Amino acid sequence: MLDIDDSRMLTPSLLGELGTIATRAALLDQDDSFPSEDVAALAAIGTLAAPFASLPGGGAARDPDDLMEALRAIGHASLPLGRLFEGHVNAAALIRRYGTSRQRESAFRRARDGALFGVWNTEGADGVRLVRRGRHLELHGAKIFASGAGHVACPLITARDEEGGLLMVLPRLDGSSRADLSAWKAHGMRASASGAFCFTGLRVEPADILGQPGDYHRQPHFSAGAWRFCAVQLGGIDRLVDEAASYLRRHGRDTDPHQRARMGEAMIAAETARLWVERAARIAEAEEAATDERTAGNAVAYVNLARCAVERCGLQVMELVQRSIGLSAFQRTSPVERLCRDLSTYLRQPAPDRALCEGAAHVLAQEPPMRELWR
Ligand SMILES: Cc1cc2nc3c(=O)[nH]c(=O)nc-3n(C[C@H](O)[C@H](O)[C@H](O)COP(=O)(O)OP(=O)(O)OC[C@H]3O[C@@H](n4cnc5c(N)ncnc54)[C@H](O)[C@@H]3O)c2cc1C
């Protein structure tokens, strides 16, 4: 296994790749595309292996600031690649937390050899079930909105067993054509290839099952892990501010007082998002969140509120940037046009109303004053 140094994410090699990734992101903004070259580049510099590297003592927690800055930096270059890498990191977190040592080592080797992982939970009416066929288990059903469908080599999926329990499975794909991207005709995030994937007929060995029934939804990790998509979204928000500032400078409009006031508001929103995400990452990844009930409850509530704050900041920055640049921001030749489509699509995450209300309910049920609440 890799040692601690190899588990770092924000490396000079990664920073060196981001310019090329950002250039390719513009070319990949079309249906049925996928950033294969970017994924290969991340594999070549060790960024795919790093989330699976073991830490001294076998702990599951990583340096939250390092991971946050890596997700943010990749999101700044390409939101679709950021989504794919976020899925890869999410799979690594689940495998490191719930996997056997054999599963962890096998996943690490595969990631080091260039395999992209993903977590596919979302499903429609034909959700994935584990059914018994004689002495074997078999998968039936499909996932939808599965990022990297047809490209992810190692999906981690959820499946209901015959008793109704929700299990995590690491299916062995058989190489047949099971992805269907025909319904992924998205406004933005096109290159994330978030299509459907059919698992019917794939045999499952006991060694392919990860953890125990119910582990996937185990708190605080299930809800608090949402900070990672917020970190990628933050990268997209930063990028919009950068693009607008550059546009205003190039067009000699940066000294106008109205533009300055509007960009000031955008900078406040971007920094607000950063502060929320940074603290959410630290609270969610703290070791005590896994063991102490009060800290776990705080972590879930804080990340739920952070999700809403980042969404609000993202929507606000898009409006401000579009108003500052004007009609040019709506031309398909402008990077801002694509970035707004990508960000507004990626901001759609599960049950935002519930996240806000559950976060608020947690705070309302507490005695401590606000200044002590998240400690
Ligand atoms: C780019 C992209 C990539 C993705 N990749 C993956 C992936 O790899 N794997 C995966 O598993 N998923 C993936 N997803 C899907 C994602 O996890 C969510 O399922 C999806 O984003 C939910 O969006 P939604 O707006 O339909 O959410 P919803 O939860 O349906 O929310 C829509 C609206 O309905 C409200 N609402 C929600 N529930 C209720 C209710 N019960 N009653 C009334 N109102 C309700 C919400 O508050 C909101 O206002 C991806 C999504 C995106 C955008």
PDBQT file of the ligand as one rigid body, heavy atoms in Angstrom, charges set to zero:
ROOT
HETATM    1  C1  LIG A 401     -24.197  15.842 -12.950  1.00  0.00    +0.000 C 
HETATM    2  C2  LIG A 401     -24.842  14.839 -12.063  1.00  0.00    +0.000 A 
HETATM    3  C3  LIG A 401     -24.247  13.600 -11.894  1.00  0.00    +0.000 A 
HETATM    4  C4  LIG A 401     -24.835  12.634 -11.081  1.00  0.00    +0.000 A 
HETATM    5  N1  LIG A 401     -24.204  11.428 -10.890  1.00  0.00    +0.000 NA
HETATM    6  C5  LIG A 401     -24.731  10.515 -10.044  1.00  0.00    +0.000 A 
HETATM    7  C6  LIG A 401     -24.038   9.282  -9.765  1.00  0.00    +0.000 A 
HETATM    8  O1  LIG A 401     -22.942   9.023 -10.267  1.00  0.00    +0.000 OA
HETATM    9  N2  LIG A 401     -24.605   8.410  -8.918  1.00  0.00    +0.000 N 
HETATM   10  C7  LIG A 401     -25.817   8.649  -8.344  1.00  0.00    +0.000 A 
HETATM   11  O2  LIG A 401     -26.284   7.810  -7.568  1.00  0.00    +0.000 OA
HETATM   12  N3  LIG A 401     -26.505   9.797  -8.591  1.00  0.00    +0.000 NA
HETATM   13  C8  LIG A 401     -25.972  10.725  -9.402  1.00  0.00    +0.000 A 
HETATM   14  N4  LIG A 401     -26.657  11.901  -9.643  1.00  0.00    +0.000 N 
HETATM   15  C9  LIG A 401     -28.005  12.057  -9.120  1.00  0.00    +0.000 C 
HETATM   16  C10 LIG A 401     -28.012  12.799  -7.784  1.00  0.00    +0.000 C 
HETATM   17  O3  LIG A 401     -27.427  12.010  -6.786  1.00  0.00    +0.000 OA
HETATM   18  C11 LIG A 401     -29.454  13.085  -7.396  1.00  0.00    +0.000 C 
HETATM   19  O4  LIG A 401     -30.228  11.954  -7.450  1.00  0.00    +0.000 OA
HETATM   20  C12 LIG A 401     -30.052  14.102  -8.317  1.00  0.00    +0.000 C 
HETATM   21  O5  LIG A 401     -29.141  15.124  -8.544  1.00  0.00    +0.000 OA
HETATM   22  C13 LIG A 401     -31.294  14.617  -7.635  1.00  0.00    +0.000 C 
HETATM   23  O6  LIG A 401     -31.713  15.779  -8.277  1.00  0.00    +0.000 OA
HETATM   24  P1  LIG A 401     -33.205  16.212  -8.272  1.00  0.00    +0.000 P 
HETATM   25  O7  LIG A 401     -33.198  17.684  -8.530  1.00  0.00    +0.000 OA
HETATM   26  O8  LIG A 401     -34.003  15.319  -9.154  1.00  0.00    +0.000 OA
HETATM   27  O9  LIG A 401     -33.578  15.959  -6.720  1.00  0.00    +0.000 OA
HETATM   28  P2  LIG A 401     -34.911  15.791  -5.940  1.00  0.00    +0.000 P 
HETATM   29  O10 LIG A 401     -34.516  15.218  -4.606  1.00  0.00    +0.000 OA
HETATM   30  O11 LIG A 401     -35.979  15.065  -6.697  1.00  0.00    +0.000 OA
HETATM   31  O12 LIG A 401     -35.313  17.293  -5.746  1.00  0.00    +0.000 OA
HETATM   32  C14 LIG A 401     -36.101  18.029  -6.674  1.00  0.00    +0.000 C 
HETATM   33  C15 LIG A 401     -37.069  18.880  -5.908  1.00  0.00    +0.000 C 
HETATM   34  O13 LIG A 401     -38.035  18.035  -5.260  1.00  0.00    +0.000 OA
HETATM   35  C16 LIG A 401     -38.000  18.247  -3.844  1.00  0.00    +0.000 C 
HETATM   36  N5  LIG A 401     -38.278  16.957  -3.221  1.00  0.00    +0.000 N 
HETATM   37  C17 LIG A 401     -37.423  15.931  -3.033  1.00  0.00    +0.000 A 
HETATM   38  N6  LIG A 401     -38.075  14.907  -2.430  1.00  0.00    +0.000 NA
HETATM   39  C18 LIG A 401     -39.350  15.301  -2.260  1.00  0.00    +0.000 A 
HETATM   40  C19 LIG A 401     -40.500  14.694  -1.711  1.00  0.00    +0.000 A 
HETATM   41  N7  LIG A 401     -40.451  13.469  -1.214  1.00  0.00    +0.000 N 
HETATM   42  N8  LIG A 401     -41.649  15.388  -1.695  1.00  0.00    +0.000 NA
HETATM   43  C20 LIG A 401     -41.718  16.636  -2.221  1.00  0.00    +0.000 A 
HETATM   44  N9  LIG A 401     -40.678  17.269  -2.767  1.00  0.00    +0.000 NA
HETATM   45  C21 LIG A 401     -39.497  16.609  -2.778  1.00  0.00    +0.000 A 
HETATM   46  C22 LIG A 401     -36.616  18.806  -3.577  1.00  0.00    +0.000 C 
HETATM   47  O14 LIG A 401     -36.497  19.495  -2.337  1.00  0.00    +0.000 OA
HETATM   48  C23 LIG A 401     -36.430  19.700  -4.785  1.00  0.00    +0.000 C 
HETATM   49  O15 LIG A 401     -37.125  20.901  -4.628  1.00  0.00    +0.000 OA
HETATM   50  C24 LIG A 401     -26.077  12.903 -10.438  1.00  0.00    +0.000 A 
HETATM   51  C25 LIG A 401     -26.661  14.174 -10.571  1.00  0.00    +0.000 A 
HETATM   52  C26 LIG A 401     -26.043  15.141 -11.362  1.00  0.00    +0.000 A 
HETATM   53  C27 LIG A 401     -26.677  16.503 -11.475  1.00  0.00    +0.000 C 
ENDROOT
TORSDOF 0
